[in-house]
Amino acid sequence: MRKCGINNLLQGLAVSDIIAPTIATIPLIIYYYASNKVTNEHVIAFVMPLATAATFASNWIVVTITAFRLLIVVKPLYSQVYCSSRNEKKALIIIFISSLLSITPYYFHWYFMFSSHIQNIIKLMSAVLSLLGPWVVCVILWLILLRVVGQEIGEKNALTLTLHSEVIAQRIRSKSKITKMVLIICFCNIVCQLPVLIRTLLDLLDTGSCGRTKTLFFVYLLFTSNLLLMINHSINFFIYSVTNARFRYAIKIMCRRCFWLQKTRHQRQWMNIDNNTLKTAKKSLRRTHSVSTLSLRSKESVKFSAILKTR
């Protein structure tokens, strides 16, 4: 097995999955909490294409992960040349640059006046490039990879594990494990992106009036798509924690450090409290000692004065 695996692509997928919902929530916050409506419209018009670019990058990264994994399973010798860490970084750079170029038509209306027909064509092309195209390609690659996994690293390899050495058997097991992880990620992406794809295409193709039934359908479809997108963006954490031992180890270390910092803070607070109590106790002892010495001195002075009077 190669050391690089698909770590760079998974990191890029995680970054794009964090950026996409974060940018998508900014216009909602601005719409509900900002006061200037004119400025809000310009900010929303500038921010929303960035969320589309992040979605574009996320979907095509999933396609690239599936393609690389398919090449690793089918052609392991070629994959050591073509699926290197350098090529993964190049693929990420190309995907992010393409995602930024795909949203440039959204900003053209600030400088050029387009008709509504041209704007609809631009929106349709953007939906095809960011949603429909990667979704179809990912479905095809997922089905091919699922079939190949059943043939190459399925039950047939379970019989050959006893014939190989322990190192080769461990490599085959890790290969099957990583491939199953990729299949789960791609399946979740396919299922969760389907309502978004349907809603986007219906928004672009439907130009008629909306009745009550159609409005309710769009509302439920919007709710379903947002729910599944939330699942899609958050499921990677559970997939990595289940399938990646290094990720679990890093999470354990982070939790231990957080617990250690919290414990040290509590200890420092208790030490400060103890020091304060000691200081207050010392002050109170000094006060009581000074009061007692003054009282003794006064008593002695009274006795001395009484003795002088008797003499």
C-alpha positions, 0 to 999 in steps of 0.5 A: 500500500502507498503511504499517501493513500487518499489523505490529501483528497480527504482533507480537501473534502473535509475543508470544502464540506466545512466551507460550503455550509458556513458560507451558505448560512452567512446570507441567512444571518445577514437577512434576519439580523442586518438592517440595511436591505440594499447592502444586504442584497449586494452582500447576499449576491456576492456570498451565495456563489461562493457557497456554490463554488464550495459545493462544486469543489466538494462534489468533484473531490468525491468523484476524484476520490472514487476514481483514484480508489477505482484505479488503485483497486483495478490497476495497483501498479499504475496507481503507484505512479498516477495516484501519488501525493503530488497528483492528488495535490494537483487535482485539488488545485485544479478543482478549486481553481475550476470552482472559482472559474465556474462562479465568475458568470454570477458576477458579470451582471454587475458589469454587463447587462444580460437578458433573463434568458442568458442568465437562466442558461448560466444558472443551468450550466452552473447546476449541471457542472456543480451538481448534475455532472458530478452526481451522474459520474459519481453514481457510475463510478460507485457502481463500478467500484462496488462491483470490482470490490465484490470481485477483487477484495471480496470473498475470493481474497478471504481464501487467499489470505491464508496463503500469503504472508501476514504483511500481504494479508494486512495490506489486503485488509487495509485496502478493503477497509479504505475502499469500503470507506470510500464507498460509504462516503460516495453513497452518502454523497449520492443520496444526500445530493439527490434532493438538492439536485431535484430542487435545483432543476425544478427551480430552473425549469419551472416558470409557472405559478405556484399553487398550494400543493406545489408550494408545500412540495417545494417546502418539504423538498427544501427541508429534506435537502437541508437535512440531508446536506447537514448529514452529508457534511457531518458524516465524514467525522464519524466515517474517519473515526470508525475507519482511521486509527490515526484519526481516533488517536488524534481525537483521543490526544485532543480530548486528553489535552482539553481535559488536562487543561481543564483539570489544571485550570480547576487546580489553579483556581483551587490553589488560588482559593486556598492561597486567598483563604490562607492570606485571610486566615493569617490576616485574621490571626494577626488582627486577633494577636494584635488585639490580644496584645493590646488587651494584655498591655492595657490590663498590665497598665491598669495593674501597675497604676493600681499598685502605684496608688496603693503605695 
